[in-house]
Amino acid sequence: MIRIHDIATGEVIDREMTATEVKERNEEMAKSALDKKAAEQNVKDKEALLTKLGITAEEAVLLLG
């Protein structure tokens, strides 16, 4: 459902999503899920690298800073 609220008039309109809107929403949700997985993998990769190097995140900041 799409809710449109005209603040000037106080009118509220509820309507079904069009096929295009449903498709776009599903694509956005899929992209969001992929972005979240990528971010989680990035954190894991950084943690693994720090462990491999035997340093803490704070020490890495000092080295790169």
Number of C-alpha atoms within 10 A of each C-alpha: 9 11 11 11 12 10 8 6 7 8 9 11 10 10 10 10 13 11 9 9 12 13 12 12 13 12 12 12 12 12 12 12 12 12 12 12 12 12 12 11 12 12 12 12 12 12 15 12 13 15 12 9 10 9 12 13 12 9 12 12 9 9 8 7 6
